[in-house]
Amino acid sequence: MLNVGILGAGGIAALSHLPEIAQVEGMRVTHICGRTESRLRLLCERFDVPRYSTNWSDLLNDEALGAVIVALPHPLHAEAGLAALGRGLHLFMQKPLCTTLDEADQLVAASEARPDLVVYCRPSFDAVVYEMRRQLLAGAVGKASGAFARHSHGGPEVYYAEVTDSFEEPRVENDFWFFDAETAGGGALIDMGVYSIANIVALLGKVDFVTARMRTVAKPTAMEDTATLILEMANGALATAETGWCDPARSSYLRAHGTAGKLIKRNDDSIDYIRPSSFEREWAEPIVERISLAPAANQHEEWLQCIKSGQQPEISNLWMARHVTEIMLAAVASNESGSRVAINTEPSVSQSLG
């Protein structure tokens, strides 16, 4: 049995980590740490967690733990992740990995110094993304020419309404750290754009250059609430990643195009594989094949499988997360300068652990 501690007792712990881990055989949460005792007590009662604390050292010094999940506000991710690796604990990093490339490099260095520890980094990827990746690598669409991904929702206030309701707390209007440019570490791009960027990298690999434009359309913040990125891929393809906090109808789109066809992610855990019936008649009816898939293991089960097998995650790994972090930071620089910005990291990892 793998005993897991969670750093952070907010919405992501309550709505994602704790209920998902409760469904994973061989893993249990035995310690949770946060600032608010009423939330800690409620989560312990709701999910049968035997211990809680209000400071990191108590959790990190808990000798019964084998792994830690970092579910803190964005600017605290790197410090907590480094501390967990320093204690010899397997690590699950909530997205975004961190808010500076220096922090990302420190995390990579710490992980490479402890190759026996598995580091799982959000975003996780569903069965559709894995199958689209497999199809692309097998040449199903020919030479990849482009991709499009969008991930957006109605903003932090929508998320916080659900969180406060889950904790049975009164709602507080306009008191969201997400909107504070001094402490949040970034706006909609690092909060939601991380998903669309990561999906494109999962499908097409390394990004060489990024050009980005960002705007504040409606939210009470000095940071962006809407962003569009053009990604120049190392394989020659061009991809577009969109995100935002001004989309209460929610969007989650993913498609990839190539010289022999295209793949489109549907909303029912399936893929449309579309290819031409003729390469000489523009209006010929295309061939459409529906690829249906069983759901993938949830993110915590995948993490546990990696720990048991001694393998870093295939794509939800630290090197991928560092690459995505550099892309997001380069996008901010591109928006400020009005120019394309080069990307230097690689989204790759040696799969064999020591």
SEKEKOL-68226 format. One line per field, with one value per residue (C-alpha): residue number from 1; residue in one letter; x, y, z. Coordinates in steps of 0.2 Angstrom, whole numbers, plus 5000, padded with zeros to 4 digits. Layout:
BEGIN
pos c(NUM,...) $
code c(A,...) $
xx c(X,...) $
yy c(Y,...) $
zz c(Z,...) $
END
This chain:
BEGIN
pos c(1,2,3,4,5,6,7,8,9,10,11,12,13,14,15,16,17,18,19,20,21,22,23,24,25,26,27,28,29,30,31,32,33,34,35,36,37,38,39,40,41,42,43,44,45,46,47,48,49,50,51,52,53,54,55,56,57,58,59,60,61,62,63,64,65,66,67,68,69,70,71,72,73,74,75,76,77,78,79,80,81,82,83,84,85,86,87,88,89,90,91,92,93,94,95,96,97,98,99,100,101,102,103,104,105,106,107,108,109,110,111,112,113,114,115,116,117,118,119,120,121,122,123,124,125,126,127,128,129,130,131,132,133,134,135,136,137,138,139,140,141,142,143,144,145,146,147,148,149,150,151,152,153,154,155,156,157,158,159,160,161,162,163,164,165,166,167,168,169,170,171,172,173,174,175,176,177,178,179,180,181,182,183,184,185,186,187,188,189,190,191,192,193,194,195,196,197,198,199,200,201,202,203,204,205,206,207,208,209,210,211,212,213,214,215,216,217,218,219,220,221,222,223,224,225,226,227,228,229,230,231,232,233,234,235,236,237,238,239,240,241,242,243,244,245,246,247,248,249,250,251,252,253,254,255,256,257,258,259,260,261,262,263,264,265,266,267,268,269,270,271,272,273,274,275,276,277,278,279,280,281,282,283,284,285,286,287,288,289,290,291,292,293,294,295,296,297,298,299,300,301,302,303,304,305,306,307,308,309,310,311,312,313,314,315,316,317,318,319,320,321,322,323,324,325,326,327,328,329,330,331,332,333,334,335,336,337,338,339,340,341,342,343,344,345,346,347,348,349,350,351,352,353,354) $
code c(M,L,N,V,G,I,L,G,A,G,G,I,A,A,L,S,H,L,P,E,I,A,Q,V,E,G,M,R,V,T,H,I,C,G,R,T,E,S,R,L,R,L,L,C,E,R,F,D,V,P,R,Y,S,T,N,W,S,D,L,L,N,D,E,A,L,G,A,V,I,V,A,L,P,H,P,L,H,A,E,A,G,L,A,A,L,G,R,G,L,H,L,F,M,Q,K,P,L,C,T,T,L,D,E,A,D,Q,L,V,A,A,S,E,A,R,P,D,L,V,V,Y,C,R,P,S,F,D,A,V,V,Y,E,M,R,R,Q,L,L,A,G,A,V,G,K,A,S,G,A,F,A,R,H,S,H,G,G,P,E,V,Y,Y,A,E,V,T,D,S,F,E,E,P,R,V,E,N,D,F,W,F,F,D,A,E,T,A,G,G,G,A,L,I,D,M,G,V,Y,S,I,A,N,I,V,A,L,L,G,K,V,D,F,V,T,A,R,M,R,T,V,A,K,P,T,A,M,E,D,T,A,T,L,I,L,E,M,A,N,G,A,L,A,T,A,E,T,G,W,C,D,P,A,R,S,S,Y,L,R,A,H,G,T,A,G,K,L,I,K,R,N,D,D,S,I,D,Y,I,R,P,S,S,F,E,R,E,W,A,E,P,I,V,E,R,I,S,L,A,P,A,A,N,Q,H,E,E,W,L,Q,C,I,K,S,G,Q,Q,P,E,I,S,N,L,W,M,A,R,H,V,T,E,I,M,L,A,A,V,A,S,N,E,S,G,S,R,V,A,I,N,T,E,P,S,V,S,Q,S,L,G) $
xx c(5000,5007,5003,5001,5001,4993,5000,4985,4968,4958,4947,4959,4962,4943,4936,4950,4964,4954,4939,4950,4963,4948,4945,4963,4968,4985,4985,4978,4979,4985,4990,4984,4991,4982,4979,4961,4957,4939,4942,4955,4943,4930,4941,4948,4930,4924,4938,4944,4961,4968,4980,4981,4992,4994,5012,5023,5036,5024,5019,5036,5043,5029,5039,5024,5023,5030,5023,5017,5005,5008,4991,4995,4993,5004,5019,5022,5023,5042,5047,5035,5041,5059,5056,5047,5061,5073,5064,5065,5046,5038,5030,5014,5015,4998,4998,5007,5024,5030,5031,5049,5061,5074,5062,5059,5077,5079,5066,5073,5090,5083,5074,5089,5099,5085,5081,5073,5058,5044,5038,5021,5016,4999,4991,4986,4981,4965,4964,4959,4975,4986,4977,4979,4997,4999,4990,5001,5017,5011,5008,4989,4988,5004,5016,5009,5005,4995,4985,4973,4969,4958,4954,4944,4930,4921,4935,4941,4925,4915,4928,4927,4908,4909,4924,4915,4899,4909,4916,4899,4906,4898,4904,4916,4914,4929,4942,4952,4971,4970,4967,4981,4995,5007,5005,4996,5012,5001,4984,4973,4988,4996,4980,4971,4982,4994,4981,4980,4999,5002,4990,4999,5016,5009,5004,5017,5033,5045,5040,5054,5046,5031,5021,5008,4994,4985,4971,4961,4943,4932,4940,4945,4964,4979,4984,4977,4960,4962,4977,4981,4998,5005,5017,5031,5034,5051,5043,5038,5020,5011,4999,4987,4984,4969,4964,4954,4943,4929,4921,4907,4900,4917,4928,4939,4945,4959,4963,4978,4980,4992,4995,4984,4970,4965,4961,4947,4944,4925,4916,4912,4929,4931,4940,4935,4948,4945,4954,4951,4942,4951,4967,4961,4943,4942,4924,4924,4915,4929,4930,4925,4930,4925,4938,4930,4940,4939,4943,4961,4967,4964,4979,4983,4982,4994,5006,5005,5008,5024,5030,5027,5036,5050,5046,5043,5026,5026,5020,5015,5033,5044,5053,5037,5031,5047,5045,5027,5033,5046,5033,5021,5034,5040,5022,5022,5038,5032,5016,5026,5039,5028,5040,5042,5053,5064,5061,5076,5071,5066,5050,5059,5064,5074,5061,5072,5074,5089) $
yy c(5000,5017,5030,5047,5065,5080,5097,5109,5107,5117,5113,5102,5091,5090,5088,5078,5070,5063,5056,5048,5041,5033,5022,5017,5000,5000,5019,5029,5046,5046,5064,5081,5098,5115,5132,5130,5118,5117,5111,5099,5091,5090,5082,5069,5064,5064,5053,5044,5052,5048,5064,5082,5096,5115,5116,5107,5100,5089,5081,5080,5072,5059,5043,5033,5042,5036,5049,5067,5077,5096,5104,5122,5139,5140,5150,5137,5122,5122,5125,5111,5099,5102,5099,5082,5076,5081,5069,5055,5055,5050,5066,5072,5090,5099,5110,5122,5114,5131,5149,5151,5141,5142,5133,5120,5117,5115,5102,5093,5093,5086,5073,5067,5066,5054,5043,5030,5043,5044,5062,5063,5080,5087,5088,5070,5063,5053,5038,5049,5058,5042,5035,5051,5051,5032,5036,5050,5041,5026,5039,5038,5056,5056,5070,5081,5099,5106,5105,5115,5114,5125,5123,5137,5140,5154,5159,5156,5163,5148,5136,5144,5144,5125,5124,5134,5125,5108,5114,5121,5138,5155,5162,5177,5189,5194,5187,5176,5174,5169,5188,5195,5199,5201,5183,5172,5170,5171,5172,5161,5155,5145,5141,5134,5136,5123,5110,5115,5117,5100,5092,5098,5094,5076,5074,5083,5084,5098,5116,5127,5144,5153,5168,5174,5187,5190,5201,5206,5205,5204,5199,5211,5208,5215,5198,5190,5182,5176,5170,5163,5155,5150,5135,5131,5113,5105,5092,5107,5108,5124,5122,5134,5134,5144,5147,5159,5163,5171,5155,5149,5137,5128,5122,5107,5104,5094,5090,5086,5087,5079,5075,5059,5064,5071,5066,5075,5072,5070,5073,5055,5047,5044,5050,5054,5048,5056,5053,5058,5045,5054,5064,5071,5077,5091,5088,5069,5063,5059,5042,5044,5031,5032,5025,5021,5019,5012,5026,5026,5024,5039,5050,5043,5025,5029,5037,5021,5010,5020,5019,5000,4997,5009,5020,5039,5043,5042,5060,5067,5068,5081,5085,5087,5099,5109,5111,5117,5129,5136,5138,5148,5159,5162,5166,5180,5187,5186,5195,5209,5210,5207,5194,5175,5168,5152,5137,5127,5113,5095,5086,5069,5058,5042,5029,5018,5022,5017) $
zz c(5000,4995,5008,5000,5008,5000,5002,4999,5005,4992,4978,4968,4983,4987,4970,4961,4971,4986,4977,4963,4975,4984,4968,4966,4974,4982,4986,5001,5008,5026,5028,5022,5025,5023,5031,5036,5050,5046,5028,5034,5047,5034,5021,5034,5039,5021,5014,5030,5031,5048,5050,5045,5049,5046,5041,5028,5039,5049,5033,5024,5040,5041,5040,5035,5018,5002,4990,4990,4979,4978,4976,4982,4973,4957,4964,4978,4967,4965,4983,4988,4975,4978,4997,4993,4982,4995,5007,4995,4991,4974,4968,4959,4953,4950,4935,4931,4935,4942,4936,4931,4920,4934,4945,4932,4929,4948,4948,4934,4942,4959,4950,4940,4956,4962,4947,4959,4962,4950,4946,4938,4931,4927,4914,4913,4896,4893,4881,4866,4867,4869,4854,4843,4848,4843,4826,4822,4826,4815,4801,4800,4794,4784,4787,4801,4795,4809,4825,4835,4854,4865,4883,4892,4904,4913,4925,4943,4950,4942,4950,4967,4967,4966,4978,4992,4990,4991,5008,5013,5015,5012,4995,4995,4980,4970,4982,4971,4971,4953,4948,4959,4947,4962,4969,4955,4944,4928,4921,4911,4901,4915,4923,4907,4892,4900,4894,4876,4874,4883,4871,4856,4862,4867,4849,4839,4850,4852,4849,4841,4841,4849,4844,4856,4858,4874,4880,4896,4889,4904,4921,4935,4933,4925,4918,4902,4903,4884,4874,4857,4853,4836,4839,4826,4828,4826,4814,4802,4807,4813,4828,4837,4856,4863,4881,4891,4906,4896,4890,4902,4889,4891,4876,4875,4857,4849,4831,4821,4802,4789,4771,4772,4784,4801,4818,4828,4847,4850,4867,4870,4872,4854,4838,4821,4809,4792,4776,4758,4746,4732,4731,4714,4717,4730,4734,4735,4751,4764,4773,4791,4804,4822,4834,4851,4866,4884,4897,4902,4920,4931,4934,4951,4945,4931,4944,4954,4939,4935,4953,4953,4936,4939,4924,4922,4914,4896,4893,4910,4915,4922,4905,4896,4910,4909,4890,4892,4906,4894,4880,4892,4898,4880,4875,4888,4881,4863,4868,4876,4862,4847,4840,4839,4853,4852,4863,4869,4881,4875,4879,4881,4895,4898,4903,4913,4932,4943) $
END
